[in-house]
Amino acid sequence: MSIVHLSSEFQVAIPEVLLAKLGTKPGHAMMVVERDGGIVLTPLPSDPVEFLCGVLSGEPSLTKELVTERAQEVESEE
């Protein structure tokens, strides 16, 4: 655990060990949220598309389900 101090400009220095562990570098974007009375910093991926690629693999295809559903609707309209 590290203790940091808030500067007069409301800035904190995050310990270098933690930044290295997370793979962050100067200029890296981070998401800041308030949670349970605290502040949580989360490094954002440099390429969000690549980061999310494959997240839904193994899940049923919603596109295929929608196409099938629409085909059934078209048939019932005829």
Secondary structure, DSSP 8 states (H G I E B T S, - for coil): -------TTS-----HHHHHHHT--TT--EEEEEETTEEEEEE--SSHHHHHTTTTTTS--HHHHHHHHHHHHHHHH-
